Amino acid sequence: MTGDSVENGPLLMDLAFPYRIHDAGGNSRECLFLLHGSGVDETTLVPLARRIAPDAMMVAARGRIPQEDGFRWFERITPTRFEQESILAETAAFASFASEAAKRHGLDLDRATFLGYSNGANLVSSLMLLHPGIVRRAALLRPMPVLDQVPATDLAGTRTLIIAGAADETYGPFAPALVTLLNQHGAEIDARIIPSGHEIGNPDAAIVRQWLAGSAAMA
């Protein structure tokens, strides 16, 4: 499920990952990096992100691993086991991408929020653990831990929202392990469970919007 309309803006190919920039045209310095789920593309999280932060600039990136009619962020072995070399390579590439995108478009990563869904959320959590300092604020929707080996990373000062679905039978049971893992590395965690499956929608948008408002108040 991919899209390339005027509303979505042009697909930019000047960095390691294809991406689109959505600029609300206001004076807000808020920025969201959007990382989609499996089998779709960078356009799919934009409607949800607009409900969360309509005035923010958005960097909607596309995973580089083809899957069905779309893309994913790293190779999988089974639905809950993943190719570790692929995770390491793609996470390192995305760390460079985020830094370069910030420089090119005048963004402040310290003020950015990384919004990831499913496989995209798993890329964000890997980015936090493998390349600390890139992500200072993350909203992870339906995530699970994917790294077999985790370095001794200090995530103090990193704020993370994790939203699991109570009826998400495949991935929901793994969310508590990710909460524990990130807590052990010093991240500040806000963990929620909502009456949902693996799909995301308005309840997620409302929670993320409220959480971001709290983050802004703290800043």
Disulfide bonds with the S-S distance in Angstrom:
none
